Amino acid sequence: MSSAPSGSPAPSDLFRQPVIAAPMAGGASNPRLAAAVSEAGGLGFLAAGYKTTDGMYQEIKQIRGLTSRPFGVNLFMPQPRISDPSAVEVYRQQLAGESTWYDTPLGDPESGRDDGYEAKLAILRDDPVPVVSFTFGCPAPEVLASFARAGTYTVVTVTTPDEAQAARWAGADAVCVQGIEAGGHQGTHRDDPAADGTGIGLLTLIALVRDAVDLPVIATGGLMRGSQIAAVLAAGASAAQLGTAFLVCPESGANPLHKQAMTNPLFVRTELTRAFTGRPARGLVNRFLREHGPYAPAAYPEVHHLTTGLRKAAAQAGDPQGMALWAGQGHRMARALPAADLVDTLVAEWQHTAWQGSEPPEAAERNTAWQDQEDPAGDGGPAGTGRTAAVGGREDS
Ligand SMILES: Cc1cc2nc3c(=O)[nH]c(=O)nc-3n(C[C@H](O)[C@H](O)[C@H](O)COP(=O)(O)O)c2cc1C
């Protein structure tokens, strides 16, 4: 593997194992989950999306009380208005039956579209955290430069090589390459209905992005097993980011019905849908998605605001058929392990795959910085990946 590009620091000090718990807004990511992953040698993330600025700050204070290891905070980029107001009004009328069924009024679609971006930036600049990542767009170069001055490592989610080039141009330290397999929202920089159905699978996207930019790659989408982590590292990623796999951990704050649905044989398929938020997001196919997905408009965050109350009411009523059950394509492989055990298991599986057929080097060698991509041993590394993987145990063990 080639070394990290000049001028772009590799995320060397951020984690001992190349396993990142994806930021998951809506409750799944919380300080307990993120701290457990960071303590286990991976990198935990807080999700600031949908939170108040104070809510974000309180979570940062909490995680600092739980771990001294690095962690990340993820922000939603403000969204331009792309919707036709009359399409939102039509969708509001189409959801009237849901409002009656759940005995809950629909929300105000104009409840805000910037997710408190500027205020959250101000907090993160005043009191820097180790990593900040962005989704739904690319921040201005000045914003990324200000984080660089503060010593914060920045990551921009991308779903195409063009978006990766935009992130490179703006000065991001790394890109989070999100395949079409991913659970939750696609982090596309612009929601373009004309691009529906053109999403790229993770392994192909990693190769395309690596051809386009010389930034470290964090791979995400559908990763549930260490063998898949081995595959994305072999393809050139510096780390793997997993959402659905961590969503079911006991520390995750996801609704228990959401966790159970991942392996419930009632839910066999996932689909990208605008039904819940107006922006394509992958979830388990349930009644709400089936009924409203076909005509839901491209109108984020208006549709998110419209349906928030309905989704809460469905959860309170114990009805997963009305909830947004975000899930990646690998959901059936979810294992409800404590987060630290899941990190250990994933690392063991990754090593097993990567070192098949060759002797792992001694522990001392293995503890060299895993992202040193020069292959000093000259042996091509595990299974021809060219990696000198850090496979040391947890620091506390
Ligand atoms: C419940 C849920 C919430 C998510 N929320 C966010 C978020 O707030 N910010 C973000 O950048 N990505 C979010 N994602 C996407 C993840 O960062 C990641 O790309 C995705 O989970 C990877 O696919 P996987 O779930 O198959 O591992 C979310 C995913 C899920 C499943």
The ligand as an SDF file (V2000), in Angstrom:
LIG
                    3D

 31 33  0  0  0  0  0  0  0  0999 V2000
  -29.1610    4.3230   12.2380 C   0  0  0  0  0  0  0  0  0  0  0  0
  -28.1270    5.0000   11.3900 C   0  0  0  0  0  0  0  0  0  0  0  0
  -27.8990    6.3580   11.5520 C   0  0  0  0  0  0  0  0  0  0  0  0
  -26.9090    6.9950   10.7960 C   0  0  0  0  0  0  0  0  0  0  0  0
  -26.6420    8.3190   11.0160 N   0  0  0  0  0  0  0  0  0  0  0  0
  -25.5840    8.9010   10.4090 C   0  0  0  0  0  0  0  0  0  0  0  0
  -25.1550   10.2070   10.7710 C   0  0  0  0  0  0  0  0  0  0  0  0
  -25.7150   10.8510   11.6560 O   0  0  0  0  0  0  0  0  0  0  0  0
  -24.0960   10.7420   10.1160 N   0  0  0  0  0  0  0  0  0  0  0  0
  -23.4130   10.0470    9.1560 C   0  0  0  0  0  0  0  0  0  0  0  0
  -22.4560   10.5700    8.6040 O   0  0  0  0  0  0  0  0  0  0  0  0
  -23.7950    8.8020    8.7920 N   0  0  0  0  0  0  0  0  0  0  0  0
  -24.8480    8.2170    9.4090 C   0  0  0  0  0  0  0  0  0  0  0  0
  -25.1830    6.9280    9.0940 N   0  0  0  0  0  0  0  0  0  0  0  0
  -24.4170    6.2060    8.0520 C   0  0  0  0  0  0  0  0  0  0  0  0
  -23.1580    5.5950    8.6750 C   0  0  0  0  0  0  0  0  0  0  0  0
  -22.2150    6.6000    8.9330 O   0  0  0  0  0  0  0  0  0  0  0  0
  -22.4960    4.5780    7.7530 C   0  0  0  0  0  0  0  0  0  0  0  0
  -22.2100    5.1530    6.5080 O   0  0  0  0  0  0  0  0  0  0  0  0
  -23.3470    3.3450    7.5520 C   0  0  0  0  0  0  0  0  0  0  0  0
  -23.9000    2.9080    8.7490 O   0  0  0  0  0  0  0  0  0  0  0  0
  -22.4920    2.2450    6.9480 C   0  0  0  0  0  0  0  0  0  0  0  0
  -23.2570    1.1650    6.5580 O   0  0  0  0  0  0  0  0  0  0  0  0
  -23.5790   -0.0760    7.5370 P   0  0  0  0  0  0  0  0  0  0  0  0
  -24.7080    0.4030    8.3870 O   0  0  0  0  0  0  0  0  0  0  0  0
  -23.9710   -1.1430    6.6000 O   0  0  0  0  0  0  0  0  0  0  0  0
  -22.3430   -0.3490    8.3330 O   0  0  0  0  0  0  0  0  0  0  0  0
  -26.1760    6.2670    9.8300 C   0  0  0  0  0  0  0  0  0  0  0  0
  -26.4210    4.8960    9.6790 C   0  0  0  0  0  0  0  0  0  0  0  0
  -27.3750    4.2580   10.4470 C   0  0  0  0  0  0  0  0  0  0  0  0
  -27.5660    2.7760   10.2740 C   0  0  0  0  0  0  0  0  0  0  0  0
  1  2  1  0
  2  3  1  0
  2 30  2  0
  3  4  2  0
  4  5  1  0
  4 28  1  0
  5  6  2  0
  6  7  1  0
  6 13  1  0
  7  8  2  0
  7  9  1  0
  9 10  1  0
 10 11  2  0
 10 12  1  0
 12 13  2  0
 13 14  1  0
 14 15  1  0
 14 28  1  0
 15 16  1  0
 16 17  1  0
 16 18  1  0
 18 19  1  0
 18 20  1  0
 20 21  1  0
 20 22  1  0
 22 23  1  0
 23 24  1  0
 24 25  2  0
 24 26  1  0
 24 27  1  0
 28 29  2  0
 29 30  1  0
 30 31  1  0
M  END
$$$$
